[in-house]
Amino acid sequence: MLIREKQQVIICVIAGVIVCVFVLFWYLPLRHRMKALEQVKATQTLAVARYDADGKRLPMLKEQVQQLSSKLGNYEAKIPQQGALGPFVRRIADLMNEHNLKEQVITPGGEIETDRFNCTPVRMQCKGKLEQVFKFYQQLQALDRLVRIEQVKLSNDSGYNGEVSMETRAVIYYRARVGQG
């Protein structure tokens, strides 16, 4: 009977060792790998969802690019090759005359040179009704030449007769000459 009990104990110990080896060397590593794979799967699922959402926004972004392109038109064409300041100043004076603006003063400043574009500051002054000044600005903006308005100062006339004095600092651009810079 003692031998039988020893055999049963040995069998139980061997079974326990087998179970421990199974748990330690097979089940736990597989469980660890499975959790790591689940984490990778969750990360990839999140990335796919993000790419899918970005892909759905792509047509909207393309449409925005097309709208901006049509608004900009040919941007480079609005920056002429040479300064041609004289004709442009005459054009501004003609616009002021067209809108019956009085006491016109148009004063170009010194040329500022950069690698790609050059610019010339221009100071403009005139007097007229606010509606006339506003229409002048609308047409100035519609010109086929790039003009950046840096500062606008509108002052009521001292006689309060409905006229405003306008003083503007603007910059006109043109492309740099080849070999400049």
mmCIF file of the C-alpha atoms, coordinates in Angstrom:
data_MODEL
# 
_entry.id   MODEL 
# 
loop_
_atom_site.group_PDB 
_atom_site.id 
_atom_site.type_symbol 
_atom_site.label_atom_id 
_atom_site.label_alt_id 
_atom_site.label_comp_id 
_atom_site.label_asym_id 
_atom_site.label_entity_id 
_atom_site.label_seq_id 
_atom_site.pdbx_PDB_ins_code 
_atom_site.Cartn_x 
_atom_site.Cartn_y 
_atom_site.Cartn_z 
_atom_site.occupancy 
_atom_site.B_iso_or_equiv 
_atom_site.pdbx_formal_charge 
_atom_site.auth_seq_id 
_atom_site.auth_comp_id 
_atom_site.auth_asym_id 
_atom_site.auth_atom_id 
_atom_site.pdbx_PDB_model_num 
ATOM 1   C CA . MET A 1 1   ? 0.000   0.000   0.000   1.00 0.00 ? 1   MET A CA 1 
ATOM 2   C CA . LEU A 1 2   ? 2.868   2.281   0.660   1.00 0.00 ? 2   LEU A CA 1 
ATOM 3   C CA . ILE A 1 3   ? 4.175   1.762   -2.844  1.00 0.00 ? 3   ILE A CA 1 
ATOM 4   C CA . ARG A 1 4   ? 0.812   2.642   -4.276  1.00 0.00 ? 4   ARG A CA 1 
ATOM 5   C CA . GLU A 1 5   ? 0.636   5.846   -2.287  1.00 0.00 ? 5   GLU A CA 1 
ATOM 6   C CA . LYS A 1 6   ? 4.149   6.744   -3.383  1.00 0.00 ? 6   LYS A CA 1 
ATOM 7   C CA . GLN A 1 7   ? 3.172   6.082   -6.970  1.00 0.00 ? 7   GLN A CA 1 
ATOM 8   C CA . GLN A 1 8   ? 0.111   8.312   -6.598  1.00 0.00 ? 8   GLN A CA 1 
ATOM 9   C CA . VAL A 1 9   ? 2.196   11.084  -5.024  1.00 0.00 ? 9   VAL A CA 1 
ATOM 10  C CA . ILE A 1 10  ? 4.802   10.777  -7.774  1.00 0.00 ? 10  ILE A CA 1 
ATOM 11  C CA . ILE A 1 11  ? 2.041   10.863  -10.414 1.00 0.00 ? 11  ILE A CA 1 
ATOM 12  C CA . CYS A 1 12  ? 0.495   13.939  -8.738  1.00 0.00 ? 12  CYS A CA 1 
ATOM 13  C CA . VAL A 1 13  ? 3.900   15.672  -8.528  1.00 0.00 ? 13  VAL A CA 1 
ATOM 14  C CA . ILE A 1 14  ? 4.645   14.840  -12.169 1.00 0.00 ? 14  ILE A CA 1 
ATOM 15  C CA . ALA A 1 15  ? 1.172   16.083  -13.183 1.00 0.00 ? 15  ALA A CA 1 
ATOM 16  C CA . GLY A 1 16  ? 1.758   19.303  -11.162 1.00 0.00 ? 16  GLY A CA 1 
ATOM 17  C CA . VAL A 1 17  ? 5.155   19.822  -12.783 1.00 0.00 ? 17  VAL A CA 1 
ATOM 18  C CA . ILE A 1 18  ? 3.614   19.251  -16.235 1.00 0.00 ? 18  ILE A CA 1 
ATOM 19  C CA . VAL A 1 19  ? 0.835   21.737  -15.460 1.00 0.00 ? 19  VAL A CA 1 
ATOM 20  C CA . CYS A 1 20  ? 3.385   24.300  -14.166 1.00 0.00 ? 20  CYS A CA 1 
ATOM 21  C CA . VAL A 1 21  ? 5.603   23.826  -17.223 1.00 0.00 ? 21  VAL A CA 1 
ATOM 22  C CA . PHE A 1 22  ? 2.538   24.139  -19.465 1.00 0.00 ? 22  PHE A CA 1 
ATOM 23  C CA . VAL A 1 23  ? 1.412   27.331  -17.724 1.00 0.00 ? 23  VAL A CA 1 
ATOM 24  C CA . LEU A 1 24  ? 4.869   28.926  -17.436 1.00 0.00 ? 24  LEU A CA 1 
ATOM 25  C CA . PHE A 1 25  ? 6.374   27.990  -20.775 1.00 0.00 ? 25  PHE A CA 1 
ATOM 26  C CA . TRP A 1 26  ? 3.416   27.783  -23.108 1.00 0.00 ? 26  TRP A CA 1 
ATOM 27  C CA . TYR A 1 27  ? 0.208   29.460  -21.812 1.00 0.00 ? 27  TYR A CA 1 
ATOM 28  C CA . LEU A 1 28  ? 1.718   32.661  -20.322 1.00 0.00 ? 28  LEU A CA 1 
ATOM 29  C CA . PRO A 1 29  ? 3.981   33.465  -23.332 1.00 0.00 ? 29  PRO A CA 1 
ATOM 30  C CA . LEU A 1 30  ? 1.084   32.846  -25.713 1.00 0.00 ? 30  LEU A CA 1 
ATOM 31  C CA . ARG A 1 31  ? -1.179  35.062  -23.625 1.00 0.00 ? 31  ARG A CA 1 
ATOM 32  C CA . HIS A 1 32  ? 1.487   37.796  -23.615 1.00 0.00 ? 32  HIS A CA 1 
ATOM 33  C CA . ARG A 1 33  ? 1.857   37.541  -27.420 1.00 0.00 ? 33  ARG A CA 1 
ATOM 34  C CA . MET A 1 34  ? -1.899  37.607  -27.843 1.00 0.00 ? 34  MET A CA 1 
ATOM 35  C CA . LYS A 1 35  ? -2.199  40.848  -25.835 1.00 0.00 ? 35  LYS A CA 1 
ATOM 36  C CA . ALA A 1 36  ? 0.636   42.391  -27.863 1.00 0.00 ? 36  ALA A CA 1 
ATOM 37  C CA . LEU A 1 37  ? -1.113  41.379  -31.117 1.00 0.00 ? 37  LEU A CA 1 
ATOM 38  C CA . GLU A 1 38  ? -4.406  42.805  -29.860 1.00 0.00 ? 38  GLU A CA 1 
ATOM 39  C CA . GLN A 1 39  ? -2.616  46.086  -29.102 1.00 0.00 ? 39  GLN A CA 1 
ATOM 40  C CA . VAL A 1 40  ? -1.072  46.136  -32.599 1.00 0.00 ? 40  VAL A CA 1 
ATOM 41  C CA . LYS A 1 41  ? -4.489  45.372  -34.104 1.00 0.00 ? 41  LYS A CA 1 
ATOM 42  C CA . ALA A 1 42  ? -6.116  48.199  -32.136 1.00 0.00 ? 42  ALA A CA 1 
ATOM 43  C CA . THR A 1 43  ? -3.379  50.630  -33.237 1.00 0.00 ? 43  THR A CA 1 
ATOM 44  C CA . GLN A 1 44  ? -3.754  49.580  -36.871 1.00 0.00 ? 44  GLN A CA 1 
ATOM 45  C CA . THR A 1 45  ? -7.550  49.836  -36.681 1.00 0.00 ? 45  THR A CA 1 
ATOM 46  C CA . LEU A 1 46  ? -7.220  53.359  -35.297 1.00 0.00 ? 46  LEU A CA 1 
ATOM 47  C CA . ALA A 1 47  ? -4.754  54.277  -38.059 1.00 0.00 ? 47  ALA A CA 1 
ATOM 48  C CA . VAL A 1 48  ? -7.060  52.865  -40.736 1.00 0.00 ? 48  VAL A CA 1 
ATOM 49  C CA . ALA A 1 49  ? -9.988  54.824  -39.298 1.00 0.00 ? 49  ALA A CA 1 
ATOM 50  C CA . ARG A 1 50  ? -7.880  57.996  -39.294 1.00 0.00 ? 50  ARG A CA 1 
ATOM 51  C CA . TYR A 1 51  ? -6.763  57.431  -42.908 1.00 0.00 ? 51  TYR A CA 1 
ATOM 52  C CA . ASP A 1 52  ? -10.358 56.718  -43.896 1.00 0.00 ? 52  ASP A CA 1 
ATOM 53  C CA . ALA A 1 53  ? -11.519 59.979  -42.298 1.00 0.00 ? 53  ALA A CA 1 
ATOM 54  C CA . ASP A 1 54  ? -8.689  61.863  -44.023 1.00 0.00 ? 54  ASP A CA 1 
ATOM 55  C CA . GLY A 1 55  ? -9.601  60.196  -47.318 1.00 0.00 ? 55  GLY A CA 1 
ATOM 56  C CA . LYS A 1 56  ? -13.189 61.419  -46.980 1.00 0.00 ? 56  LYS A CA 1 
ATOM 57  C CA . ARG A 1 57  ? -11.895 64.990  -46.469 1.00 0.00 ? 57  ARG A CA 1 
ATOM 58  C CA . LEU A 1 58  ? -9.721  64.830  -49.583 1.00 0.00 ? 58  LEU A CA 1 
ATOM 59  C CA . PRO A 1 59  ? -12.467 65.835  -52.088 1.00 0.00 ? 59  PRO A CA 1 
ATOM 60  C CA . MET A 1 60  ? -13.358 68.810  -49.884 1.00 0.00 ? 60  MET A CA 1 
ATOM 61  C CA . LEU A 1 61  ? -9.700  69.869  -49.714 1.00 0.00 ? 61  LEU A CA 1 
ATOM 62  C CA . LYS A 1 62  ? -9.343  69.511  -53.498 1.00 0.00 ? 62  LYS A CA 1 
ATOM 63  C CA . GLU A 1 63  ? -12.377 71.744  -53.938 1.00 0.00 ? 63  GLU A CA 1 
ATOM 64  C CA . GLN A 1 64  ? -10.864 74.344  -51.591 1.00 0.00 ? 64  GLN A CA 1 
ATOM 65  C CA . VAL A 1 65  ? -7.602  74.268  -53.555 1.00 0.00 ? 65  VAL A CA 1 
ATOM 66  C CA . GLN A 1 66  ? -9.529  74.807  -56.798 1.00 0.00 ? 66  GLN A CA 1 
ATOM 67  C CA . GLN A 1 67  ? -11.448 77.725  -55.268 1.00 0.00 ? 67  GLN A CA 1 
ATOM 68  C CA . LEU A 1 68  ? -8.259  79.339  -54.001 1.00 0.00 ? 68  LEU A CA 1 
ATOM 69  C CA . SER A 1 69  ? -6.557  78.785  -57.347 1.00 0.00 ? 69  SER A CA 1 
ATOM 70  C CA . SER A 1 70  ? -9.417  80.473  -59.162 1.00 0.00 ? 70  SER A CA 1 
ATOM 71  C CA . LYS A 1 71  ? -9.329  83.380  -56.683 1.00 0.00 ? 71  LYS A CA 1 
ATOM 72  C CA . LEU A 1 72  ? -5.601  83.842  -57.097 1.00 0.00 ? 72  LEU A CA 1 
ATOM 73  C CA . GLY A 1 73  ? -5.742  83.421  -60.835 1.00 0.00 ? 73  GLY A CA 1 
ATOM 74  C CA . ASN A 1 74  ? -2.352  83.880  -62.341 1.00 0.00 ? 74  ASN A CA 1 
ATOM 75  C CA . TYR A 1 75  ? -0.633  85.514  -59.383 1.00 0.00 ? 75  TYR A CA 1 
ATOM 76  C CA . GLU A 1 76  ? 2.676   85.908  -61.207 1.00 0.00 ? 76  GLU A CA 1 
ATOM 77  C CA . ALA A 1 77  ? 0.934   87.787  -64.040 1.00 0.00 ? 77  ALA A CA 1 
ATOM 78  C CA . LYS A 1 78  ? -0.027  90.524  -61.553 1.00 0.00 ? 78  LYS A CA 1 
ATOM 79  C CA . ILE A 1 79  ? 3.654   91.151  -60.904 1.00 0.00 ? 79  ILE A CA 1 
ATOM 80  C CA . PRO A 1 80  ? 5.119   92.654  -64.060 1.00 0.00 ? 80  PRO A CA 1 
ATOM 81  C CA . GLN A 1 81  ? 8.716   92.153  -65.169 1.00 0.00 ? 81  GLN A CA 1 
ATOM 82  C CA . GLN A 1 82  ? 9.793   95.771  -64.814 1.00 0.00 ? 82  GLN A CA 1 
ATOM 83  C CA . GLY A 1 83  ? 8.767   98.535  -62.464 1.00 0.00 ? 83  GLY A CA 1 
ATOM 84  C CA . ALA A 1 84  ? 6.770   100.574 -65.023 1.00 0.00 ? 84  ALA A CA 1 
ATOM 85  C CA . LEU A 1 85  ? 6.007   102.948 -62.190 1.00 0.00 ? 85  LEU A CA 1 
ATOM 86  C CA . GLY A 1 86  ? 5.067   105.939 -64.365 1.00 0.00 ? 86  GLY A CA 1 
ATOM 87  C CA . PRO A 1 87  ? 2.167   104.288 -66.198 1.00 0.00 ? 87  PRO A CA 1 
ATOM 88  C CA . PHE A 1 88  ? 0.910   102.765 -62.972 1.00 0.00 ? 88  PHE A CA 1 
ATOM 89  C CA . VAL A 1 89  ? 0.933   106.114 -61.145 1.00 0.00 ? 89  VAL A CA 1 
ATOM 90  C CA . ARG A 1 90  ? -0.940  107.636 -64.110 1.00 0.00 ? 90  ARG A CA 1 
ATOM 91  C CA . ARG A 1 91  ? -3.457  104.815 -63.842 1.00 0.00 ? 91  ARG A CA 1 
ATOM 92  C CA . ILE A 1 92  ? -4.011  105.582 -60.137 1.00 0.00 ? 92  ILE A CA 1 
ATOM 93  C CA . ALA A 1 93  ? -4.449  109.290 -60.988 1.00 0.00 ? 93  ALA A CA 1 
ATOM 94  C CA . ASP A 1 94  ? -6.940  108.354 -63.730 1.00 0.00 ? 94  ASP A CA 1 
ATOM 95  C CA . LEU A 1 95  ? -8.904  106.257 -61.222 1.00 0.00 ? 95  LEU A CA 1 
ATOM 96  C CA . MET A 1 96  ? -8.966  109.188 -58.794 1.00 0.00 ? 96  MET A CA 1 
ATOM 97  C CA . ASN A 1 97  ? -10.155 111.501 -61.584 1.00 0.00 ? 97  ASN A CA 1 
ATOM 98  C CA . GLU A 1 98  ? -12.781 108.954 -62.640 1.00 0.00 ? 98  GLU A CA 1 
ATOM 99  C CA . HIS A 1 99  ? -14.249 109.084 -59.133 1.00 0.00 ? 99  HIS A CA 1 
ATOM 100 C CA . ASN A 1 100 ? -13.988 112.879 -58.888 1.00 0.00 ? 100 ASN A CA 1 
ATOM 101 C CA . LEU A 1 101 ? -11.505 112.829 -56.036 1.00 0.00 ? 101 LEU A CA 1 
ATOM 102 C CA . LYS A 1 102 ? -9.815  116.189 -55.374 1.00 0.00 ? 102 LYS A CA 1 
ATOM 103 C CA . GLU A 1 103 ? -6.465  117.357 -54.025 1.00 0.00 ? 103 GLU A CA 1 
ATOM 104 C CA . GLN A 1 104 ? -4.659  114.334 -55.408 1.00 0.00 ? 104 GLN A CA 1 
ATOM 105 C CA . VAL A 1 105 ? -1.106  113.613 -54.337 1.00 0.00 ? 105 VAL A CA 1 
ATOM 106 C CA . ILE A 1 106 ? 0.667   110.435 -55.437 1.00 0.00 ? 106 ILE A CA 1 
ATOM 107 C CA . THR A 1 107 ? 4.242   110.108 -54.176 1.00 0.00 ? 107 THR A CA 1 
ATOM 108 C CA . PRO A 1 108 ? 6.366   107.060 -55.001 1.00 0.00 ? 108 PRO A CA 1 
ATOM 109 C CA . GLY A 1 109 ? 9.054   106.126 -52.477 1.00 0.00 ? 109 GLY A CA 1 
ATOM 110 C CA . GLY A 1 110 ? 12.418  104.477 -52.949 1.00 0.00 ? 110 GLY A CA 1 
ATOM 111 C CA . GLU A 1 111 ? 12.661  101.068 -54.576 1.00 0.00 ? 111 GLU A CA 1 
ATOM 112 C CA . ILE A 1 112 ? 13.175  98.107  -52.236 1.00 0.00 ? 112 ILE A CA 1 
ATOM 113 C CA . GLU A 1 113 ? 15.030  95.167  -53.796 1.00 0.00 ? 113 GLU A CA 1 
ATOM 114 C CA . THR A 1 114 ? 14.819  91.517  -52.777 1.00 0.00 ? 114 THR A CA 1 
ATOM 115 C CA . ASP A 1 115 ? 15.903  88.280  -54.433 1.00 0.00 ? 115 ASP A CA 1 
ATOM 116 C CA . ARG A 1 116 ? 12.636  87.483  -56.169 1.00 0.00 ? 116 ARG A CA 1 
ATOM 117 C CA . PHE A 1 117 ? 10.397  90.555  -56.085 1.00 0.00 ? 117 PHE A CA 1 
ATOM 118 C CA . ASN A 1 118 ? 11.082  94.251  -55.872 1.00 0.00 ? 118 ASN A CA 1 
ATOM 119 C CA . CYS A 1 119 ? 8.633   96.777  -54.540 1.00 0.00 ? 119 CYS A CA 1 
ATOM 120 C CA . THR A 1 120 ? 8.063   100.491 -54.460 1.00 0.00 ? 120 THR A CA 1 
ATOM 121 C CA . PRO A 1 121 ? 6.109   102.181 -51.674 1.00 0.00 ? 121 PRO A CA 1 
ATOM 122 C CA . VAL A 1 122 ? 3.554   104.719 -52.866 1.00 0.00 ? 122 VAL A CA 1 
ATOM 123 C CA . ARG A 1 123 ? 1.820   107.363 -50.752 1.00 0.00 ? 123 ARG A CA 1 
ATOM 124 C CA . MET A 1 124 ? -1.580  108.511 -52.028 1.00 0.00 ? 124 MET A CA 1 
ATOM 125 C CA . GLN A 1 125 ? -3.724  111.382 -50.773 1.00 0.00 ? 125 GLN A CA 1 
ATOM 126 C CA . CYS A 1 126 ? -7.015  112.778 -51.998 1.00 0.00 ? 126 CYS A CA 1 
ATOM 127 C CA . LYS A 1 127 ? -10.309 114.209 -50.846 1.00 0.00 ? 127 LYS A CA 1 
ATOM 128 C CA . GLY A 1 128 ? -13.870 113.251 -51.719 1.00 0.00 ? 128 GLY A CA 1 
ATOM 129 C CA . LYS A 1 129 ? -17.087 111.643 -50.564 1.00 0.00 ? 129 LYS A CA 1 
ATOM 130 C CA . LEU A 1 130 ? -16.716 108.353 -48.691 1.00 0.00 ? 130 LEU A CA 1 
ATOM 131 C CA . GLU A 1 131 ? -18.596 106.504 -51.449 1.00 0.00 ? 131 GLU A CA 1 
ATOM 132 C CA . GLN A 1 132 ? -16.181 107.852 -54.061 1.00 0.00 ? 132 GLN A CA 1 
ATOM 133 C CA . VAL A 1 133 ? -13.166 106.795 -52.007 1.00 0.00 ? 133 VAL A CA 1 
ATOM 134 C CA . PHE A 1 134 ? -14.667 103.333 -51.480 1.00 0.00 ? 134 PHE A CA 1 
ATOM 135 C CA . LYS A 1 135 ? -15.273 102.871 -55.219 1.00 0.00 ? 135 LYS A CA 1 
ATOM 136 C CA . PHE A 1 136 ? -11.701 104.022 -55.900 1.00 0.00 ? 136 PHE A CA 1 
ATOM 137 C CA . TYR A 1 137 ? -10.403 101.291 -53.568 1.00 0.00 ? 137 TYR A CA 1 
ATOM 138 C CA . GLN A 1 138 ? -12.604 98.685  -55.257 1.00 0.00 ? 138 GLN A CA 1 
ATOM 139 C CA . GLN A 1 139 ? -11.175 99.543  -58.660 1.00 0.00 ? 139 GLN A CA 1 
ATOM 140 C CA . LEU A 1 140 ? -7.630  99.736  -57.275 1.00 0.00 ? 140 LEU A CA 1 
ATOM 141 C CA . GLN A 1 141 ? -8.061  96.206  -55.962 1.00 0.00 ? 141 GLN A CA 1 
ATOM 142 C CA . ALA A 1 142 ? -9.376  95.020  -59.335 1.00 0.00 ? 142 ALA A CA 1 
ATOM 143 C CA . LEU A 1 143 ? -6.292  96.253  -61.216 1.00 0.00 ? 143 LEU A CA 1 
ATOM 144 C CA . ASP A 1 144 ? -4.206  93.699  -63.040 1.00 0.00 ? 144 ASP A CA 1 
ATOM 145 C CA . ARG A 1 145 ? -1.212  94.597  -60.892 1.00 0.00 ? 145 ARG A CA 1 
ATOM 146 C CA . LEU A 1 146 ? -0.481  93.438  -57.363 1.00 0.00 ? 146 LEU A CA 1 
ATOM 147 C CA . VAL A 1 147 ? -0.921  96.296  -54.882 1.00 0.00 ? 147 VAL A CA 1 
ATOM 148 C CA . ARG A 1 148 ? -0.747  95.842  -51.113 1.00 0.00 ? 148 ARG A CA 1 
ATOM 149 C CA . ILE A 1 149 ? -2.443  98.500  -49.040 1.00 0.00 ? 149 ILE A CA 1 
ATOM 150 C CA . GLU A 1 150 ? -0.446  98.906  -45.838 1.00 0.00 ? 150 GLU A CA 1 
ATOM 151 C CA . GLN A 1 151 ? -2.243  101.786 -44.164 1.00 0.00 ? 151 GLN A CA 1 
ATOM 152 C CA . VAL A 1 152 ? -5.422  103.779 -44.764 1.00 0.00 ? 152 VAL A CA 1 
ATOM 153 C CA . LYS A 1 153 ? -6.292  106.931 -42.887 1.00 0.00 ? 153 LYS A CA 1 
ATOM 154 C CA . LEU A 1 154 ? -9.689  108.550 -43.426 1.00 0.00 ? 154 LEU A CA 1 
ATOM 155 C CA . SER A 1 155 ? -10.428 111.886 -41.731 1.00 0.00 ? 155 SER A CA 1 
ATOM 156 C CA . ASN A 1 156 ? -13.623 113.915 -41.708 1.00 0.00 ? 156 ASN A CA 1 
ATOM 157 C CA . ASP A 1 157 ? -13.344 117.307 -43.326 1.00 0.00 ? 157 ASP A CA 1 
ATOM 158 C CA . SER A 1 158 ? -13.173 120.096 -40.761 1.00 0.00 ? 158 SER A CA 1 
ATOM 159 C CA . GLY A 1 159 ? -16.233 121.756 -42.327 1.00 0.00 ? 159 GLY A CA 1 
ATOM 160 C CA . TYR A 1 160 ? -18.350 118.574 -41.920 1.00 0.00 ? 160 TYR A CA 1 
ATOM 161 C CA . ASN A 1 161 ? -19.547 118.864 -45.505 1.00 0.00 ? 161 ASN A CA 1 
ATOM 162 C CA . GLY A 1 162 ? -19.584 115.092 -46.077 1.00 0.00 ? 162 GLY A CA 1 
ATOM 163 C CA . GLU A 1 163 ? -16.094 114.831 -47.512 1.00 0.00 ? 163 GLU A CA 1 
ATOM 164 C CA . VAL A 1 164 ? -13.252 112.763 -46.146 1.00 0.00 ? 164 VAL A CA 1 
ATOM 165 C CA . SER A 1 165 ? -9.526  113.131 -46.565 1.00 0.00 ? 165 SER A CA 1 
ATOM 166 C CA . MET A 1 166 ? -7.862  109.886 -47.511 1.00 0.00 ? 166 MET A CA 1 
ATOM 167 C CA . GLU A 1 167 ? -4.206  109.072 -46.948 1.00 0.00 ? 167 GLU A CA 1 
ATOM 168 C CA . THR A 1 168 ? -2.933  105.660 -47.997 1.00 0.00 ? 168 THR A CA 1 
ATOM 169 C CA . ARG A 1 169 ? 0.395   103.897 -47.904 1.00 0.00 ? 169 ARG A CA 1 
ATOM 170 C CA . ALA A 1 170 ? 0.587   101.154 -50.506 1.00 0.00 ? 170 ALA A CA 1 
ATOM 171 C CA . VAL A 1 171 ? 3.275   98.972  -52.035 1.00 0.00 ? 171 VAL A CA 1 
ATOM 172 C CA . ILE A 1 172 ? 3.421   97.912  -55.676 1.00 0.00 ? 172 ILE A CA 1 
ATOM 173 C CA . TYR A 1 173 ? 5.409   94.886  -56.753 1.00 0.00 ? 173 TYR A CA 1 
ATOM 174 C CA . TYR A 1 174 ? 7.413   93.834  -59.798 1.00 0.00 ? 174 TYR A CA 1 
ATOM 175 C CA . ARG A 1 175 ? 9.766   90.968  -60.533 1.00 0.00 ? 175 ARG A CA 1 
ATOM 176 C CA . ALA A 1 176 ? 13.453  91.317  -59.866 1.00 0.00 ? 176 ALA A CA 1 
ATOM 177 C CA . ARG A 1 177 ? 15.714  91.707  -62.851 1.00 0.00 ? 177 ARG A CA 1 
ATOM 178 C CA . VAL A 1 178 ? 17.740  88.663  -63.889 1.00 0.00 ? 178 VAL A CA 1 
ATOM 179 C CA . GLY A 1 179 ? 21.087  88.631  -62.097 1.00 0.00 ? 179 GLY A CA 1 
ATOM 180 C CA . GLN A 1 180 ? 19.860  90.799  -59.248 1.00 0.00 ? 180 GLN A CA 1 
ATOM 181 C CA . GLY A 1 181 ? 20.343  89.721  -55.636 1.00 0.00 ? 181 GLY A CA 1 
# 
